[in-house]
Protein backbone atom coordinates (compact mmCIF):
# COMPACT_ATOMS: atom_id res chain seq x y z
CA UNK A 1 0.00 0.00 0.00
CA UNK A 2 1.39 3.41 -0.95
CA UNK A 3 2.20 5.68 1.97
CA UNK A 4 1.57 9.36 1.32
CA UNK A 5 4.53 11.40 2.39
CA UNK A 6 3.54 14.81 3.72
CA UNK A 7 4.64 17.38 6.28
CA UNK A 8 3.68 16.80 9.87
CA UNK A 9 2.29 20.32 10.10
CA UNK A 10 -0.43 21.17 7.57
CA UNK A 11 0.38 24.88 7.67
CA UNK A 12 4.11 24.37 7.32
CA UNK A 13 5.58 25.80 4.08
CA UNK A 14 7.48 23.61 1.65
CA UNK A 15 11.10 23.46 2.78
CA UNK A 16 12.93 23.77 -0.53
CA UNK A 17 16.15 24.51 1.38
CA UNK A 18 16.24 20.82 2.27
CA UNK A 19 17.49 20.20 -1.28
CA UNK A 20 20.77 21.91 -0.43
CA UNK A 21 21.39 19.36 2.34
CA UNK A 22 21.30 16.55 -0.21
CA UNK A 23 24.00 17.97 -2.50
CA UNK A 24 26.95 16.45 -0.60
CA UNK A 25 25.44 13.00 -1.07
CA UNK A 26 24.91 13.55 -4.82
CA UNK A 27 28.34 14.96 -5.60
CA UNK A 28 30.01 11.63 -4.86
CA UNK A 29 29.28 10.64 -8.48
CA UNK A 30 29.74 13.90 -10.39
CA UNK A 31 30.43 12.24 -13.76
CA UNK A 32 27.40 9.99 -13.49
CA UNK A 33 25.19 12.96 -12.69
CA UNK A 34 26.58 14.98 -15.63
CA UNK A 35 26.15 12.05 -18.05
CA UNK A 36 22.59 11.44 -16.81
CA UNK A 37 21.70 15.10 -17.43
CA UNK A 38 23.13 14.91 -20.97
CA UNK A 39 20.94 11.85 -21.62
CA UNK A 40 17.98 13.77 -20.26
CA UNK A 41 18.52 16.71 -22.63
CA UNK A 42 19.07 14.42 -25.63
CA UNK A 43 15.91 12.45 -24.82
CA UNK A 44 13.85 15.66 -24.64
CA UNK A 45 15.19 16.88 -27.99
CA UNK A 46 14.22 13.51 -29.49
CA UNK A 47 10.71 13.78 -28.00
CA UNK A 48 10.33 17.31 -29.46
CA UNK A 49 11.26 15.93 -32.90
CA UNK A 50 8.58 13.20 -32.80
CA UNK A 51 5.57 15.44 -33.53
CA UNK A 52 7.41 17.02 -36.50
CA UNK A 53 8.17 13.62 -38.03
CA UNK A 54 4.50 12.76 -37.52
CA UNK A 55 3.41 16.01 -39.22
CA UNK A 56 5.55 15.46 -42.32
CA UNK A 57 4.47 11.81 -42.50
CA UNK A 58 0.78 12.82 -42.55
CA UNK A 59 1.38 15.61 -45.11
CA UNK A 60 3.30 13.25 -47.40
CA UNK A 61 0.51 10.67 -47.19
CA UNK A 62 -2.10 13.36 -47.93
CA UNK A 63 -0.69 14.07 -51.44
CA UNK A 64 -0.50 12.07 -54.66
CA UNK A 65 1.46 8.90 -53.95
CA UNK A 66 3.68 7.70 -56.80
CA UNK A 67 6.08 4.79 -56.53
CA UNK A 68 8.93 7.19 -55.85
CA UNK A 69 6.91 9.33 -53.42
CA UNK A 70 6.01 6.32 -51.26
CA UNK A 71 9.64 6.18 -50.09
CA UNK A 72 9.19 9.51 -48.26
CA UNK A 73 6.45 8.43 -45.77
CA UNK A 74 8.17 5.06 -45.31
CA UNK A 75 11.42 6.84 -44.42
CA UNK A 76 9.55 9.16 -42.06
CA UNK A 77 7.83 6.24 -40.36
CA UNK A 78 11.20 4.56 -39.86
CA UNK A 79 12.61 7.83 -38.51
CA UNK A 80 9.64 8.12 -36.13
CA UNK A 81 10.29 4.61 -34.80
CA UNK A 82 14.01 5.32 -34.44
CA UNK A 83 13.38 8.56 -32.52
CA UNK A 84 10.87 6.80 -30.26
CA UNK A 85 13.41 4.04 -29.54
CA UNK A 86 16.21 6.55 -28.91
CA UNK A 87 13.95 8.50 -26.54
CA UNK A 88 13.15 5.37 -24.50
CA UNK A 89 16.74 4.05 -24.50
CA UNK A 90 18.16 7.40 -23.39
CA UNK A 91 15.60 7.50 -20.58
CA UNK A 92 16.57 4.01 -19.43
CA UNK A 93 20.29 4.85 -19.57
CA UNK A 94 19.60 8.05 -17.63
CA UNK A 95 17.67 6.17 -14.93
CA UNK A 96 20.35 3.48 -14.70
CA UNK A 97 23.13 6.02 -14.33
CA UNK A 98 21.31 8.07 -11.73
CA UNK A 99 19.96 5.03 -9.90
CA UNK A 100 23.34 4.32 -8.32
CA UNK A 101 23.62 7.94 -7.22
CA UNK A 102 20.24 7.77 -5.49
CA UNK A 103 20.90 4.40 -3.88
CA UNK A 104 24.28 5.53 -2.54
CA UNK A 105 22.73 8.72 -1.14
CA UNK A 106 20.05 6.64 0.61
CA UNK A 107 22.71 4.31 2.00
CA UNK A 108 24.98 7.10 3.23
CA UNK A 109 22.19 9.08 4.87
CA UNK A 110 20.51 5.99 6.34
CA UNK A 111 23.79 4.85 7.91
CA UNK A 112 24.50 8.33 9.22
CA UNK A 113 21.09 8.55 10.92
CA UNK A 114 21.47 5.04 12.35
CA UNK A 115 24.88 5.82 13.85
CA UNK A 116 23.66 9.16 15.13
CA UNK A 117 20.70 7.55 16.90
CA UNK A 118 23.08 5.23 18.69
CA UNK A 119 25.11 8.26 19.78
CA UNK A 120 22.11 10.00 21.31
CA UNK A 121 21.64 9.89 25.07
CA UNK A 122 19.55 7.39 27.02
CA UNK A 123 16.91 10.05 27.75
CA UNK A 124 16.11 10.39 24.03
CA UNK A 125 15.63 6.64 23.61
CA UNK A 126 13.51 6.32 26.74
CA UNK A 127 11.09 8.91 25.33
CA UNK A 128 11.02 7.75 21.70
CA UNK A 129 8.35 5.65 20.01
CA UNK A 130 10.16 2.76 18.33
CA UNK A 131 7.51 2.11 15.66
CA UNK A 132 7.03 5.80 14.84
CA UNK A 133 10.77 6.44 14.69
CA UNK A 134 11.41 3.51 12.36
CA UNK A 135 8.57 4.73 10.12
CA UNK A 136 10.07 8.26 10.04
CA UNK A 137 13.41 6.81 8.92
CA UNK A 138 11.70 4.65 6.30
CA UNK A 139 9.71 7.59 4.92
CA UNK A 140 12.77 9.84 4.90
CA UNK A 141 14.98 7.45 2.94
CA UNK A 142 12.11 6.61 0.56
CA UNK A 143 11.57 10.35 0.11
CA UNK A 144 15.16 10.73 -1.08
CA UNK A 145 14.60 8.11 -3.77
CA UNK A 146 11.37 9.75 -4.94
CA UNK A 147 12.76 13.26 -4.85
CA UNK A 148 15.88 12.39 -6.81
CA UNK A 149 14.02 10.46 -9.50
CA UNK A 150 11.13 12.83 -10.08
CA UNK A 151 12.62 16.21 -9.24
CA UNK A 152 15.54 15.70 -11.61
CA UNK A 153 13.83 13.59 -14.26
CA UNK A 154 10.25 14.83 -14.30
CA UNK A 155 9.81 18.43 -13.16
CA UNK A 156 12.98 19.86 -14.72
CA UNK A 157 12.58 18.13 -18.12
CA UNK A 158 8.84 18.88 -18.19
CA UNK A 159 9.47 22.59 -17.65
CA UNK A 160 12.22 22.45 -20.29
CA UNK A 161 9.86 20.77 -22.77
CA UNK A 162 7.06 23.27 -22.09
CA UNK A 163 9.45 26.16 -22.74
CA UNK A 164 10.64 24.66 -26.04
CA UNK A 165 7.11 23.85 -27.22
CA UNK A 166 5.78 27.32 -26.34
CA UNK A 167 8.65 28.87 -28.31
CA UNK A 168 8.04 26.64 -31.33
CA UNK A 169 4.27 27.27 -31.33
CA UNK A 170 4.79 31.03 -31.00
CA UNK A 171 7.31 31.08 -33.85
CA UNK A 172 5.45 28.75 -36.21
CA UNK A 173 1.72 29.13 -35.52
CA UNK A 174 1.24 32.44 -33.75
CA UNK A 175 0.49 33.80 -30.32
CA UNK A 176 -2.90 32.13 -29.77
CA UNK A 177 -1.54 28.57 -29.48
CA UNK A 178 1.36 29.63 -27.26
CA UNK A 179 -1.00 31.69 -25.06
CA UNK A 180 -3.38 28.75 -24.52
CA UNK A 181 -0.49 26.52 -23.41
CA UNK A 182 0.96 29.18 -21.07
CA UNK A 183 -2.40 30.02 -19.45
CA UNK A 184 -3.35 26.35 -18.99
CA UNK A 185 0.07 25.44 -17.52
CA UNK A 186 0.00 28.38 -15.09
CA UNK A 187 -3.62 27.60 -14.11
CA UNK A 188 -2.83 23.92 -13.65
CA UNK A 189 0.26 24.49 -11.52
CA UNK A 190 -1.43 27.21 -9.44
CA UNK A 191 -4.52 25.10 -8.82
CA UNK A 192 -2.44 22.03 -7.96
CA UNK A 193 -0.35 23.92 -5.40
CA UNK A 194 -3.32 25.61 -3.73
CA UNK A 195 -5.41 22.44 -3.65
CA UNK A 196 -2.48 20.39 -2.35
CA UNK A 197 -1.86 22.88 0.44
CA UNK A 198 -5.56 22.66 1.35
CA UNK A 199 -5.70 18.88 1.47
CA UNK A 200 -2.39 18.44 3.31
CA UNK A 201 -4.15 18.63 6.69
CA UNK A 202 -6.10 15.47 5.84
CA UNK A 203 -2.97 13.61 4.82
CA UNK A 204 -1.24 14.79 7.99
CA UNK A 205 -4.05 13.27 10.05
CA UNK A 206 -3.72 10.03 8.09
CA UNK A 207 0.05 9.84 8.60
CA UNK A 208 -0.25 10.58 12.31
CA UNK A 209 -2.92 7.89 12.65
CA UNK A 210 -0.72 5.52 10.65
CA UNK A 211 2.31 6.13 12.92
CA UNK A 212 0.21 5.82 16.07
CA UNK A 213 -1.33 2.57 14.87
CA UNK A 214 2.07 1.17 13.92
CA UNK A 215 3.59 2.18 17.27
CA UNK A 216 0.66 0.65 19.13
CA UNK A 217 1.05 -2.66 17.30
CA UNK A 218 4.84 -2.80 17.82
CA UNK A 219 4.57 -1.90 21.50
CA UNK A 220 1.85 -4.47 22.13
CA UNK A 221 3.68 -7.29 20.32
CA UNK A 222 6.98 -6.52 22.06
CA UNK A 223 5.16 -6.87 25.37
CA UNK A 224 3.39 -10.08 24.34
CA UNK A 225 4.04 -11.81 27.68
CA UNK A 226 2.66 -8.92 29.73
CA UNK A 227 -0.51 -8.90 27.63
CA UNK A 228 -0.94 -12.61 28.33
CA UNK A 229 -0.20 -12.27 32.06
CA UNK A 230 -3.13 -9.87 32.50
CA UNK A 231 -5.51 -11.45 29.96
CA UNK A 232 -5.62 -8.13 28.09
CA UNK A 233 -5.80 -9.42 24.50
CA UNK A 234 -9.22 -7.86 23.97
CA UNK A 235 -8.15 -4.64 25.68
CA UNK A 236 -5.18 -4.39 23.30
CA UNK A 237 -7.40 -5.25 20.32
CA UNK A 238 -9.88 -2.52 21.32
CA UNK A 239 -7.12 0.08 21.62
CA UNK A 240 -5.69 -1.00 18.28
CA UNK A 241 -9.14 -0.84 16.66
CA UNK A 242 -9.62 2.69 18.04
CA UNK A 243 -6.40 3.73 16.31
CA UNK A 244 -7.45 1.94 13.13
CA UNK A 245 -10.81 3.77 13.20
CA UNK A 246 -8.99 7.11 13.36
CA UNK A 247 -6.81 5.97 10.46
CA UNK A 248 -9.88 4.89 8.46
CA UNK A 249 -11.57 8.27 8.99
CA UNK A 250 -8.42 10.12 7.97
CA UNK A 251 -8.09 7.93 4.87
CA UNK A 252 -11.67 8.74 3.86
CA UNK A 253 -11.07 12.49 4.14
CA UNK A 254 -7.86 12.11 2.18
CA UNK A 255 -9.63 10.18 -0.58
CA UNK A 256 -12.40 12.77 -0.96
CA UNK A 257 -9.92 15.66 -1.05
CA UNK A 258 -7.90 13.78 -3.66
CA UNK A 259 -11.06 13.42 -5.77
CA UNK A 260 -11.55 17.20 -5.66
CA UNK A 261 -7.93 17.80 -6.64
CA UNK A 262 -7.91 15.32 -9.52
CA UNK A 263 -11.29 16.57 -10.76
CA UNK A 264 -10.04 20.17 -10.93
CA UNK A 265 -6.84 19.15 -12.71
CA UNK A 266 -8.77 17.06 -15.24
CA UNK A 267 -11.10 20.00 -15.97
CA UNK A 268 -8.19 22.37 -16.72
CA UNK A 269 -6.57 19.80 -19.03
CA UNK A 270 -9.84 19.10 -20.87
CA UNK A 271 -10.50 22.83 -21.48
CA UNK A 272 -6.94 23.41 -22.67
CA UNK A 273 -6.89 20.46 -25.08
CA UNK A 274 -10.33 21.35 -26.48
CA UNK A 275 -9.19 24.95 -27.07
CA UNK A 276 -6.01 23.83 -28.84
CA UNK A 277 -7.86 21.35 -31.09
CA UNK A 278 -10.59 23.90 -31.93
CA UNK A 279 -7.97 26.51 -32.81
CA UNK A 280 -6.08 24.03 -35.03
CA UNK A 281 -9.27 22.81 -36.71
CA UNK A 282 -10.20 26.41 -37.51
CA UNK A 283 -6.78 26.87 -39.10
CA UNK A 284 -7.24 23.76 -41.29
CA UNK A 285 -10.70 24.94 -42.41
CA UNK A 286 -9.30 28.37 -43.32
CA UNK A 287 -6.46 26.77 -45.25
CA UNK A 288 -3.75 28.36 -43.09
CA UNK A 289 -2.79 24.97 -41.65
CA UNK A 290 -2.41 21.49 -43.08
CA UNK A 291 -3.71 18.21 -41.71
CA UNK A 292 -0.13 17.53 -40.66
CA UNK A 293 -0.14 20.77 -38.66
CA UNK A 294 -3.35 19.64 -36.93
CA UNK A 295 -1.68 16.34 -36.02
CA UNK A 296 1.42 18.27 -34.86
CA UNK A 297 -0.66 20.52 -32.55
CA UNK A 298 -2.50 17.49 -31.17
CA UNK A 299 0.75 15.60 -30.56
CA UNK A 300 2.40 18.59 -28.88
CA UNK A 301 -0.63 19.19 -26.65
CA UNK A 302 -0.81 15.57 -25.53
CA UNK A 303 2.93 15.45 -25.10
CA UNK A 304 2.82 18.45 -22.77
CA UNK A 305 -0.24 17.50 -20.76
CA UNK A 306 0.72 13.88 -20.18
CA UNK A 307 3.73 14.78 -17.99
CA UNK A 308 1.85 17.85 -16.71
CA UNK A 309 -0.93 15.60 -15.50
CA UNK A 310 1.75 13.57 -13.70
CA UNK A 311 3.26 16.81 -12.42
CA UNK A 312 0.34 17.27 -10.03
CA UNK A 313 1.08 13.94 -8.36
CA UNK A 314 4.80 14.68 -8.39
CA UNK A 315 4.32 18.04 -6.68
CA UNK A 316 2.19 16.46 -3.97
CA UNK A 317 4.75 13.73 -3.39
CA UNK A 318 7.74 16.10 -3.56
CA UNK A 319 6.10 18.32 -0.97
CA UNK A 320 5.76 15.34 1.32
CA UNK A 321 9.20 13.97 0.48
CA UNK A 322 10.86 17.27 1.34
CA UNK A 323 9.04 17.33 4.68
CA UNK A 324 10.01 13.74 5.49
CA UNK A 325 13.61 14.26 4.42
CA UNK A 326 13.66 17.38 6.60
CA UNK A 327 12.35 15.25 9.47
CA UNK A 328 15.17 12.80 8.83
CA UNK A 329 17.70 15.62 8.92
CA UNK A 330 16.05 16.91 12.11
CA UNK A 331 17.03 13.60 13.73
CA UNK A 332 20.62 14.39 12.77
CA UNK A 333 20.20 17.79 14.41
CA UNK A 334 19.30 16.15 17.73
CA UNK A 335 22.20 17.05 20.01
CA UNK A 336 23.23 14.30 22.45
CA UNK A 337 22.88 15.37 26.07
CA UNK A 338 26.13 13.50 26.71
CA UNK A 339 29.03 14.24 24.38
CA UNK A 340 32.80 14.01 24.49
CA UNK A 341 34.71 17.19 25.16
CA UNK A 342 37.03 18.42 22.40
CA UNK A 343 40.09 17.44 24.43
CA UNK A 344 38.70 14.10 25.66
CA UNK A 345 41.36 11.43 26.08
CA UNK A 346 41.00 7.66 25.78
CA UNK A 347 41.04 5.65 29.00
CA UNK A 348 43.93 3.21 29.16
CA UNK A 349 44.10 1.05 32.27
CA UNK A 350 44.25 -2.63 33.21
CA UNK A 351 43.52 -2.48 36.96
CA UNK A 352 41.36 0.59 37.54
CA UNK A 353 40.07 2.25 40.69
CA UNK A 354 36.55 3.74 40.70
CA UNK A 355 35.66 6.73 42.83
CA UNK A 356 32.35 8.54 43.29
CA UNK A 357 33.18 11.97 44.70
CA UNK A 358 30.24 13.86 46.27
CA UNK A 359 27.94 12.70 43.45
CA UNK A 360 24.38 14.02 43.29
CA UNK A 361 21.87 13.28 40.55
CA UNK A 362 18.27 14.09 39.71
CA UNK A 363 16.22 13.08 36.66
CA UNK A 364 14.29 16.31 37.13
CA UNK A 365 13.66 18.92 39.80
CA UNK A 366 10.96 16.81 41.43
CA UNK A 367 12.87 13.52 41.38
CA UNK A 368 16.15 13.67 43.32
CA UNK A 369 17.90 10.29 43.23
CA UNK A 370 21.39 10.69 44.76
CA UNK A 371 22.40 13.21 47.42
CA UNK A 372 26.14 13.87 47.35
CA UNK A 373 27.44 10.34 47.91
CA UNK A 374 31.14 9.42 48.03
CA UNK A 375 32.83 6.03 47.98
CA UNK A 376 35.75 4.23 46.35
CA UNK A 377 36.05 0.85 44.70
CA UNK A 378 39.78 0.03 45.02
CA UNK A 379 41.56 -1.61 42.11
CA UNK A 380 40.78 -5.31 42.04
CA UNK A 381 38.24 -5.02 44.87
CA UNK A 382 34.62 -6.06 45.02
CA UNK A 383 32.20 -3.46 46.36
CA UNK A 384 28.48 -4.17 46.68
CA UNK A 385 25.61 -1.72 46.91
CA UNK A 386 22.37 -2.79 48.59
CA UNK A 387 19.15 -1.05 49.50
CA UNK A 388 15.45 -1.00 48.88
CA UNK A 389 13.99 -0.40 45.41
CA UNK A 390 14.27 3.22 44.27
CA UNK A 391 17.24 3.96 46.52
CA UNK A 392 19.42 4.82 43.48
CA UNK A 393 21.48 1.64 43.11
CA UNK A 394 21.09 1.22 39.35
CA UNK A 395 21.64 4.95 38.85
CA UNK A 396 25.24 4.45 39.99
CA UNK A 397 25.77 2.06 37.08
CA UNK A 398 24.19 4.47 34.59
CA UNK A 399 26.42 7.31 35.80
CA UNK A 400 29.51 5.10 35.47
CA UNK A 401 28.52 4.26 31.89
CA UNK A 402 27.91 7.99 31.27
CA UNK A 403 24.30 7.44 30.25
CA UNK A 404 23.71 10.50 32.43
CA UNK A 405 25.93 13.21 33.90
CA UNK A 406 25.93 13.89 37.66
CA UNK A 407 24.32 17.18 38.64
CA UNK A 408 27.04 17.56 41.26
CA UNK A 409 30.40 15.95 41.94
CA UNK A 410 32.39 13.61 39.72
CA UNK A 411 32.76 9.95 38.80
CA UNK A 412 36.43 9.06 38.41
CA UNK A 413 38.39 6.10 37.08
CA UNK A 414 42.04 6.02 38.15
CA UNK A 415 41.65 9.59 39.38
CA UNK A 416 40.39 10.85 36.01
CA UNK A 417 36.95 12.42 35.77
CA UNK A 418 35.17 10.30 33.16
CA UNK A 419 33.83 13.51 31.60
CA UNK A 420 37.41 14.17 30.46
CA UNK A 421 37.59 10.73 28.80
CA UNK A 422 35.99 9.46 25.61
CA UNK A 423 32.74 7.60 26.18
CA UNK A 424 33.82 4.78 23.89
CA UNK A 425 37.00 4.08 25.83
CA UNK A 426 35.22 4.20 29.21
CA UNK A 427 32.57 1.72 28.07
CA UNK A 428 35.23 -0.51 26.51
CA UNK A 429 36.62 -0.98 30.03
CA UNK A 430 33.29 -2.02 31.57
CA UNK A 431 31.53 -5.37 31.34
CA UNK A 432 27.98 -5.64 32.66
CA UNK A 433 25.38 -8.23 33.53
CA UNK A 434 22.16 -6.19 33.63
CA UNK A 435 19.09 -6.97 35.68
CA UNK A 436 16.85 -7.03 32.60
CA UNK A 437 18.72 -9.07 30.01
CA UNK A 438 17.61 -8.30 26.45
CA UNK A 439 18.82 -10.61 23.70
CA UNK A 440 18.78 -10.19 19.94
CA UNK A 441 16.50 -12.37 17.81
CA UNK A 442 19.34 -14.47 16.48
CA UNK A 443 21.26 -17.59 17.49
CA UNK A 444 22.51 -18.31 21.02
CA UNK A 445 26.15 -18.23 19.94
CA UNK A 446 25.72 -14.85 18.24
CA UNK A 447 24.20 -13.41 21.41
CA UNK A 448 27.16 -14.64 23.44
CA UNK A 449 29.64 -13.48 20.79
CA UNK A 450 28.13 -9.97 21.01
CA UNK A 451 30.41 -9.34 23.97
CA UNK A 452 33.40 -9.72 21.66
CA UNK A 453 32.46 -10.00 17.96
CA UNK A 454 35.87 -11.37 16.95
CA UNK A 455 36.00 -14.00 19.73
CA UNK A 456 37.25 -17.47 18.86
CA UNK A 457 35.22 -20.63 19.41
CA UNK A 458 37.58 -21.62 22.24
CA UNK A 459 36.92 -18.33 24.04
CA UNK A 460 33.19 -18.80 23.68
CA UNK A 461 33.39 -22.36 24.96
CA UNK A 462 35.34 -21.16 28.00
CA UNK A 463 32.78 -18.53 29.05
CA UNK A 464 29.94 -20.99 28.44
CA UNK A 465 31.52 -23.24 31.07
CA UNK A 466 32.12 -20.32 33.45
CA UNK A 467 28.46 -19.31 33.15
CA UNK A 468 27.35 -22.94 33.61
CA UNK A 469 25.55 -22.94 30.27
CA UNK A 470 27.00 -26.17 28.88
CA UNK A 471 24.25 -28.44 30.25
CA UNK A 472 21.55 -26.13 28.91
CA UNK A 473 23.21 -25.93 25.47
CA UNK A 474 23.63 -29.71 25.33
CA UNK A 475 19.86 -30.20 25.72
CA UNK A 476 19.02 -27.93 22.78
CA UNK A 477 18.31 -29.68 19.44
CA UNK A 478 20.32 -27.09 17.50
CA UNK A 479 22.83 -26.46 20.31
CA UNK A 480 24.47 -23.02 19.96
CA UNK A 481 22.66 -22.32 16.69
CA UNK A 482 19.30 -22.22 18.48
CA UNK A 483 17.38 -18.98 17.85
CA UNK A 484 16.46 -17.28 21.13
CA UNK A 485 13.44 -15.34 19.83
CA UNK A 486 12.70 -11.62 19.92
CA UNK A 487 14.17 -10.12 23.11
CA UNK A 488 15.08 -13.68 24.14
CA UNK A 489 11.47 -14.73 24.77
CA UNK A 490 12.29 -18.40 24.11
CA UNK A 491 14.61 -18.53 27.15
CA UNK A 492 13.75 -18.44 30.82
CA UNK A 493 14.88 -15.58 33.03
CA UNK A 494 17.71 -17.64 34.49
CA UNK A 495 18.86 -18.84 31.09
CA UNK A 496 18.92 -15.28 29.75
CA UNK A 497 20.98 -14.12 32.74
CA UNK A 498 23.51 -16.89 32.23
CA UNK A 499 23.82 -15.85 28.58
CA UNK A 500 24.36 -12.27 29.79
CA UNK A 501 27.02 -13.46 32.25
CA UNK A 502 28.81 -15.37 29.49
CA UNK A 503 28.63 -12.32 27.23
CA UNK A 504 30.08 -10.05 29.94
CA UNK A 505 32.89 -12.50 30.72
CA UNK A 506 33.71 -12.76 27.01
CA UNK A 507 34.20 -9.00 26.81
CA UNK A 508 37.01 -9.34 29.34
CA UNK A 509 36.75 -5.77 30.62
CA UNK A 510 38.81 -4.76 33.72
CA UNK A 511 35.66 -3.35 35.40
CA UNK A 512 32.73 -5.67 36.01
CA UNK A 513 29.24 -4.51 36.99
CA UNK A 514 26.59 -6.95 38.18
CA UNK A 515 23.16 -5.33 38.37
CA UNK A 516 21.00 -7.86 40.23
CA UNK A 517 22.89 -10.43 38.13
CA UNK A 518 21.53 -13.51 39.88
CA UNK A 519 17.98 -12.37 40.60
CA UNK A 520 16.44 -14.92 38.20
CA UNK A 521 18.57 -17.93 39.18
CA UNK A 522 17.65 -20.80 41.45
CA UNK A 523 19.82 -21.35 44.54
CA UNK A 524 21.84 -24.22 43.02
CA UNK A 525 22.63 -22.32 39.81
CA UNK A 526 23.29 -19.17 41.81
CA UNK A 527 25.95 -20.81 43.97
CA UNK A 528 27.65 -22.38 40.97
CA UNK A 529 27.67 -19.16 38.95
CA UNK A 530 28.79 -17.05 41.90
CA UNK A 531 31.73 -19.35 42.36
CA UNK A 532 32.61 -19.03 38.67
CA UNK A 533 32.19 -15.26 38.75
CA UNK A 534 34.34 -15.01 41.85
CA UNK A 535 37.17 -16.78 40.05
CA UNK A 536 36.63 -14.82 36.83
CA UNK A 537 36.56 -11.49 38.70
CA UNK A 538 39.98 -11.96 40.27
CA UNK A 539 42.15 -9.03 39.32
CA UNK A 540 39.08 -7.07 38.16
CA UNK A 541 37.38 -4.13 39.81
CA UNK A 542 33.80 -5.19 40.56
CA UNK A 543 30.71 -3.18 41.46
CA UNK A 544 27.78 -5.36 42.48
CA UNK A 545 24.25 -4.04 42.77
CA UNK A 546 22.57 -6.72 44.83
CA UNK A 547 19.11 -7.70 45.96
CA UNK A 548 19.99 -11.07 47.46
CA UNK A 549 22.39 -10.28 50.28
CA UNK A 550 23.63 -13.87 50.34
CA UNK A 551 25.39 -13.22 47.04
CA UNK A 552 27.65 -10.45 48.36
CA UNK A 553 28.80 -11.74 51.78
CA UNK A 554 32.34 -12.03 50.35
CA UNK A 555 32.44 -8.39 49.16
CA UNK A 556 35.38 -6.28 50.32
CA UNK A 557 32.91 -3.54 51.19
CA UNK A 558 29.14 -3.25 51.27
CA UNK A 559 27.35 0.09 50.91
CA UNK A 560 23.80 0.48 52.18
CA UNK A 561 21.91 3.05 50.11
CA UNK A 562 18.71 4.61 51.38
CA UNK A 563 16.84 7.48 49.72
CA UNK A 564 19.95 8.51 47.78
CA UNK A 565 22.31 8.49 50.78
CA UNK A 566 24.89 6.00 52.01
CA UNK A 567 23.66 5.21 55.52
CA UNK A 568 26.06 2.33 56.29
CA UNK A 569 29.22 0.78 54.90
CA UNK A 570 31.51 -2.05 55.87
CA UNK A 571 32.03 -5.77 55.42
CA UNK A 572 29.20 -8.26 55.88
CA UNK A 573 30.23 -9.12 59.45
CA UNK A 574 30.86 -5.49 60.40
CA UNK A 575 27.41 -4.44 59.20
CA UNK A 576 25.69 -7.31 61.00
CA UNK A 577 27.40 -6.30 64.23
CA UNK A 578 26.06 -2.74 63.88
CA UNK A 579 22.51 -4.12 63.93
CA UNK A 580 21.36 -1.32 61.64
CA UNK A 581 19.75 -1.10 58.21
CA UNK A 582 21.81 -3.92 56.70
CA UNK A 583 21.12 -6.23 59.62
CA UNK A 584 17.39 -5.60 59.24
CA UNK A 585 17.55 -6.39 55.52
CA UNK A 586 19.52 -9.56 56.28
CA UNK A 587 17.05 -10.75 58.90
CA UNK A 588 14.11 -9.97 56.60
CA UNK A 589 15.61 -12.06 53.80
CA UNK A 590 16.36 -14.93 56.19
CA UNK A 591 12.73 -14.92 57.30
CA UNK A 592 11.52 -14.87 53.68
CA UNK A 593 13.81 -17.79 52.84
CA UNK A 594 12.66 -19.79 55.88
CA UNK A 595 8.99 -19.17 55.08
CA UNK A 596 9.59 -20.14 51.46
CA UNK A 597 11.31 -23.40 52.50
CA UNK A 598 8.54 -24.21 54.98
CA UNK A 599 5.95 -23.61 52.29
CA UNK A 600 7.79 -25.91 49.88
CA UNK A 601 8.01 -28.69 52.48
CA UNK A 602 4.31 -28.42 53.35
CA UNK A 603 3.44 -28.77 49.70
Secondary structure, DSSP 8 states (H G I E B T S, - for coil): -------SSTT----TTHHHHHHHHHGGGHHHHHHHHHHHHHHHHHHHHHHHHHHHHHHHHTS---TTTHHHHHHHHHHHHHHHHHHHHHHHHHHHHHHHHHHHHHHHHHHHHHHHHHHS-HHHHHHS-HHHHHHHHHHHHHHHHHHHHHIIIIIHHHHHHHHHHHHHHHHHH-HHHHHHHHHHHHHHHHHHHHHHHHHHHHHHHHHHHHHHHHHHHHHHHHTHHHHHHTT-HHHHHHHHHHHHHHHHHHHHHHHHHHHHHHHHHHHHHHHHHHHHHHHHHHHHHHTSS-HHHHHHHHHHHHHHHHHHHHHHHHHHHHHHHHHHHHHHHHHHT---SS---TT-B----SS--EEEEEEEEEEETTEEEEEEEEEEE-TT-EEEEE-STTSSHHHHHHHHTTSS--SEEEEEETTEEGGGB-HHHHHHTEEEE-SS----SSBHHHHHHTTSTT--HHHHHHHHHHTT-HHHHHHSTTGGG-B--GGGTTS-HHHHHHHHHHHHHHHT-SEEEEESTTTTS-HHHHHHHHHHHHHHTTTSEEEEE-SSGGGGTT-SEEEEEETTEEEEEE-HHHHHHHTSHHHHHHHHHHHHHHHHHHHHHH-
